[in-house]
Amino acid sequence: MKEELSDGFCKIKAEFVGTVMEIGAMEQMKSGAYRHPRFVKLRPDKNAEECIWESR
């Protein structure tokens, strides 16, 4: 993630509540946590209500 985008998320995180983001990770561990998660992109084409957790 570009540093300026990361800083933006941190400074105004309340504005991103309910915003759909796509993430990637090395793996999803047994605990459900993601190993080395990373931001991929914002998904303005999706509503939070239609999102599911997908493990591959």
C-alpha positions, 0 to 999 in steps of 0.5 A: 500500500502506498504510504500516503494511502495508508496514512489516510486510512489511519487518520480518517478511519471512521470514514471507511467503516462499512467500505468494502476492501479487497485484501490478500494474505499468505494464508488464513491460519487455523485461528482465522487470522491472516498471515501477512495481510495486504491491501489490494484495492477498494471495492466501491462496486460492492456493498458490505451486506453482500460480502462474505469471507472467502478462503482459498 
